[in-house]
Amino acid sequence: MTRIHLSRRSFVTGAAALAGLMPSAYAAEPKLAIPVVDSVAIQILVDSSLFGPFLDDIEKPGLTLQRNSRLGPPAPRMSGKTLEGQFGLSLLNESRKAGQVRRVLIDFGFTPDVLANNLSELKIDPSQIDAAVLSHGHIDHYGGYRGLFAQKRPERPLALYVGEEEAFCERTGLGGNPPIIMGALDRAGLKDAGFDVRLAPDPTVIAGHAFTTGIIPMTTTERAAIPTQMHPGVGCDAHLISPSKLGKDLIADDGEHELATAYVVKDRGLVVISSCGHRGILNSIKQAQRISGIDKIHAVVGGFHLVEPRTEAEARATAAALKEIDPNYIIPLHCTGEVFIAEAMRLMPEKVIRSYVGNRIILAA
């Protein structure tokens, strides 16, 4: 397959045109040589949902959920330490392909201490991670980055893929009077902490096993719903920001820089991981389908942000739309919201999988 490189703007424009002209978005020509893996195991490093060791593991076709997945033999007695939760998200994906193993981290959670603690409790060696992806520039996803290599910096900087320069712009929350300043992701701080930042607005293969969606076009009825505003040019390079967004002190945040990450699992289909889904979980799925040329969704995982500023009606409509897409599994995390979860469980009770910090979800051929 010929690999075609598109600029961010041409890719978004082309994808939108295809979506408007073609009878099925799935018929679009794949733009990357997408790898196929035998399995991907998603371990929840940081999330707000915690539950003790009282739930059974789950075994379903193409899915195993391990509730107590700490590596090595169990300790003879409780240590007085435990996994911690917070309103943030961090996932570690371990994929396998013909004996080859790759580990890709998605996001860092809110604070370094929680990420560092949970890595220690789960006995995960950060030096074994091959690449990282930052989904978007909100502090509950990037704030914990210094916790990854808190004990020892890597010998070589870890490649960190970010959608666009806008990820580094200062943001404020919509709530509060005056609005709360979220701050900005520190590019120099990332370098100091052991990361090699790579802007990837186009779809990109990650560590030879995964791929990012690149900028997600708005091709469904979903709206961008983001509880922040952005200071264009503050904390970020104004020369790399869309000219239409410059010249104003504060603008609505459209999440244009947001990425989703996906895998193709042999004989099963796509696994789409959306950290927050500010651009819409349906838009994220359709983008992954267009890039890969694969229709079937094995699992949709992550935060779908079906809470304010989205409405309860939008949450229910998204559940109905996912029923039509018919994924094998839906694994809601982080900011998804209980209205969507309740409706999805009503419509698709066998497909919704509830998981918690420390759980390991294995999706396999």
C-alpha positions in Angstrom: 0.0 0.0 0.0 1.3 3.4 -0.9 1.7 5.7 2.0 0.3 9.2 1.3 1.3 12.2 3.4 -1.3 14.9 3.7 -1.0 18.2 5.5 -3.3 18.8 8.4 -5.5 21.3 6.5 -5.7 19.2 3.3 -6.5 16.0 5.3 -9.4 17.6 7.2 -10.8 19.2 4.1 -10.5 16.0 2.1 -12.1 13.8 4.8 -15.0 16.2 5.1 -15.5 16.1 1.4 -15.5 12.4 1.3 -18.0 12.2 4.1 -20.3 14.4 2.2 -20.0 12.8 -1.2 -19.6 9.1 -0.6 -22.5 6.8 0.3 -20.5 5.2 3.1 -17.6 6.8 5.0 -16.2 3.3 5.4 -15.4 3.1 1.7 -12.8 5.8 1.8 -9.3 4.9 0.7 -7.0 4.1 3.7 -4.3 6.8 4.0 -1.8 4.8 6.0 -0.3 1.3 6.0 -2.2 0.4 9.2 -0.6 -2.4 11.3 -2.6 -5.4 12.5 -1.9 -6.7 16.0 -2.8 -10.0 17.7 -3.9 -8.4 20.9 -3.8 -5.1 22.9 -4.1 -5.0 26.7 -5.3 -1.6 28.1 -4.3 -1.0 31.7 -6.0 1.8 33.5 -3.3 3.7 35.4 -5.4 6.8 36.4 -9.1 7.3 36.5 -11.6 8.4 39.1 -13.4 5.1 39.4 -12.0 2.8 42.2 -13.2 -0.5 43.4 -11.7 -3.1 45.7 -10.8 -6.7 44.8 -14.3 -8.0 45.2 -15.4 -8.2 41.6 -14.8 -11.2 39.4 -12.7 -11.1 36.3 -14.6 -11.1 33.0 -14.2 -13.5 30.1 -16.0 -12.8 26.8 -15.3 -13.5 23.2 -12.3 -11.4 22.3 -12.1 -9.8 25.7 -10.6 -10.6 29.1 -10.9 -8.1 32.0 -8.4 -8.7 34.8 -9.5 -7.0 38.0 -6.3 -7.7 40.0 -3.5 -7.5 37.5 -0.5 -6.5 39.6 2.6 -8.3 38.2 4.4 -10.9 40.2 3.3 -13.1 43.1 0.9 -11.5 45.7 2.4 -9.9 48.7 2.1 -11.9 51.9 0.3 -9.1 53.7 -1.2 -5.7 52.8 1.4 -3.0 52.6 -0.7 0.0 53.7 -0.4 1.5 50.2 -3.0 1.3 47.5 -4.0 2.5 44.0 -5.2 6.0 43.9 -7.9 7.7 41.8 -8.5 11.2 40.6 -10.4 13.1 37.9 -7.9 12.4 35.2 -7.0 9.7 32.8 -3.9 7.6 31.9 -3.8 4.3 30.0 -1.0 2.0 29.2 -1.5 -0.2 26.1 0.6 -3.3 25.6 0.1 -4.8 22.1 1.5 -8.0 20.6 2.2 -8.9 17.0 4.0 -12.1 16.0 5.9 -12.1 19.2 6.8 -8.4 19.1 5.6 -6.3 22.1 5.0 -2.6 22.1 3.9 -0.3 24.9 2.2 3.0 24.3 1.1 5.4 27.1 -1.9 7.6 26.5 -2.1 10.7 28.8 -0.7 11.2 32.3 -3.6 11.9 34.6 -3.9 15.1 36.7 -1.0 15.0 39.2 2.5 13.4 39.1 2.1 11.8 42.6 -0.9 9.7 41.6 0.7 8.5 38.4 4.0 7.6 40.1 2.1 5.8 42.9 0.0 3.7 40.6 2.9 2.8 38.4 4.7 1.6 41.5 1.7 -0.3 42.9 1.2 -2.0 39.5 4.9 -2.8 39.2 5.2 -1.1 35.8 8.7 -0.1 34.6 8.3 3.2 32.6 11.6 2.5 30.8 9.8 -0.3 28.9 7.4 2.2 27.3 8.0 2.7 23.6 6.0 5.9 22.9 3.4 8.2 24.4 0.3 10.1 23.1 -1.2 13.2 24.6 -4.8 13.4 23.6 -5.4 17.1 24.2 -4.2 20.1 26.3 -6.3 19.7 29.4 -4.5 19.5 32.8 -6.4 16.4 33.9 -4.6 14.6 31.0 -1.2 16.2 31.0 -0.7 17.3 34.6 0.9 14.1 35.8 3.7 13.9 33.1 6.5 14.5 35.6 5.4 11.4 37.5 6.2 9.0 34.7 10.0 9.2 35.1 10.0 10.4 38.7 12.4 7.7 39.8 14.7 7.6 36.8 14.9 9.6 33.6 15.1 7.5 30.4 18.4 7.1 28.6 16.8 8.4 25.5 13.8 10.9 25.4 10.5 9.2 25.0 8.6 10.2 21.8 5.4 12.1 22.8 2.9 12.6 20.0 0.7 15.7 20.3 -2.0 16.7 17.8 -1.3 20.4 17.3 0.4 23.5 18.7 -2.9 24.4 20.3 -2.3 21.7 22.9 0.3 24.2 24.5 -2.0 27.3 24.6 -3.2 28.6 28.0 -6.8 27.7 28.9 -9.4 28.9 31.4 -12.4 27.0 32.6 -15.9 28.1 31.7 -17.0 28.0 35.4 -16.2 30.4 38.1 -16.3 34.2 38.3 -13.7 35.1 37.3 -13.1 31.9 35.3 -10.5 29.6 36.7 -7.2 29.6 34.9 -6.2 26.1 33.9 -2.8 27.1 32.7 -0.7 25.8 29.8 1.3 22.7 29.1 5.0 23.5 29.5 7.0 22.4 26.4 10.3 23.0 28.1 9.1 21.1 31.1 8.3 18.1 29.0 11.8 18.1 27.5 13.3 18.4 31.0 11.1 15.5 32.2 12.4 13.2 29.4 10.1 13.6 26.4 10.7 14.3 22.7 7.6 16.3 21.6 6.3 15.6 18.1 3.4 17.4 16.5 1.3 15.0 14.6 -1.8 16.7 13.1 -2.1 14.0 10.5 -2.9 10.3 11.1 0.3 8.7 12.4 1.5 5.1 13.1 2.7 4.9 16.7 5.5 2.4 17.7 4.6 0.2 14.7 1.4 -1.1 16.3 -1.1 1.7 17.0 -2.2 4.7 15.0 -3.6 8.2 15.9 -6.6 9.7 14.1 -4.9 13.0 13.5 -7.3 16.0 13.7 -10.8 14.7 13.9 -13.3 16.2 11.4 -16.8 17.1 12.6 -18.8 14.8 10.2 -21.7 13.7 12.4 -24.4 15.7 14.2 -22.1 15.8 17.3 -20.9 19.2 18.3 -17.5 20.1 19.8 -18.3 20.4 23.5 -15.4 21.6 25.6 -15.6 23.3 29.1 -12.6 25.6 28.4 -11.7 28.7 26.5 -8.3 29.2 24.9 -5.8 32.1 24.9 -4.3 31.8 21.4 -0.6 32.5 21.4 -0.2 32.4 25.2 2.1 29.5 26.1 2.0 28.3 22.4 3.7 29.5 19.2 1.3 31.9 17.5 3.0 31.2 14.2 1.7 27.6 14.4 -1.8 28.5 15.3 -4.6 28.9 12.7 -4.6 32.6 11.6 -8.4 32.7 12.1 -7.9 32.2 15.8 -5.3 35.0 16.4 -6.0 38.6 17.3 -8.3 37.8 20.2 -7.4 37.5 23.9 -9.8 34.6 24.6 -11.8 32.3 22.2 -14.1 29.3 22.5 -12.1 26.1 22.6 -13.0 23.8 19.7 -10.6 21.0 20.6 -9.3 20.9 17.1 -6.0 19.5 18.3 -7.6 16.5 20.0 -6.4 13.0 19.0 -7.9 9.5 19.5 -5.7 6.4 19.3 -6.7 3.1 17.7 -5.6 -0.4 17.0 -6.6 -3.0 14.5 -6.9 -6.4 16.2 -6.7 -9.4 14.0 -10.0 -11.1 13.3 -11.9 -8.6 15.6 -11.7 -5.1 14.1 -10.9 -1.7 15.4 -10.3 -0.7 19.0 -10.8 3.0 19.3 -9.5 4.8 22.4 -10.9 8.3 23.1 -9.5 10.0 26.1 -12.3 12.7 26.3 -14.2 12.7 23.0 -14.5 16.5 23.0 -14.8 16.3 19.2 -17.4 13.6 19.6 -17.0 9.8 20.1 -18.9 9.1 16.9 -16.6 11.5 14.9 -13.6 9.7 16.5 -14.9 6.3 15.4 -15.7 7.4 11.9 -12.2 8.9 11.5 -10.6 5.7 12.6 -12.7 3.8 10.2 -11.8 6.1 7.3 -8.1 5.9 8.0 -8.0 2.1 8.4 -10.6 1.2 5.8 -12.1 -1.1 8.5 -15.8 -1.0 9.4 -16.1 -3.3 12.3 -15.6 -1.9 15.8 -14.4 -4.4 18.4 -14.3 -2.0 21.3 -14.8 1.7 22.1 -12.8 2.7 25.2 -12.3 5.9 27.2 -13.9 9.1 28.1 -16.8 10.3 25.8 -17.5 13.6 27.6 -21.3 13.2 27.6 -21.7 15.6 30.5 -21.9 19.5 30.5 -21.7 21.3 28.2 -23.4 18.3 26.4 -26.9 17.6 27.5 -28.6 14.4 28.7 -30.5 14.2 25.4 -27.1 14.2 23.6 -25.9 11.4 25.9 -28.9 9.3 25.1 -28.7 10.0 21.4 -25.0 8.9 21.4 -25.9 5.6 23.1 -28.6 5.0 20.4 -26.0 5.9 17.6 -23.5 3.4 19.1 -26.1 0.7 19.1 -26.4 1.3 15.4 -22.7 1.1 14.9 -22.8 -2.2 16.9 -19.4 -2.4 18.6 -18.6 -5.7 20.3 -17.8 -3.8 23.6 -18.2 -0.3 25.1 -15.8 0.5 28.0 -16.7 3.9 29.4 -14.1 5.8 31.6 -13.3 9.2 33.0 -15.7 11.9 31.8 -18.3 9.7 30.0 -21.1 10.4 32.4 -23.7 8.3 34.1 -26.6 9.2 31.9 -24.9 7.7 28.9 -23.7 4.6 30.8 -27.2 3.9 32.1 -28.7 4.3 28.6 -26.0 2.2 27.0 -26.6 -0.5 29.5 -30.3 -0.4 28.9 -29.8 -0.7 25.1 -26.8 -3.0 25.1 -26.5 -4.7 28.4 -24.0 -7.4 27.2 -21.7 -4.9 25.5 -21.0 -2.4 28.3 -18.0 -3.3 30.5 -17.4 -1.4 33.7 -13.8 -1.1 34.7 -11.7 0.6 37.4 -8.2 1.9 38.2 -5.7 -0.9 37.9 -7.9 -3.1 35.7 -6.3 -4.7 32.6 -8.5 -5.1 29.5 -7.2 -7.6 27.0 -8.7 -7.4 23.5 -7.4 -10.3 21.4 -7.8 -12.2 18.1 
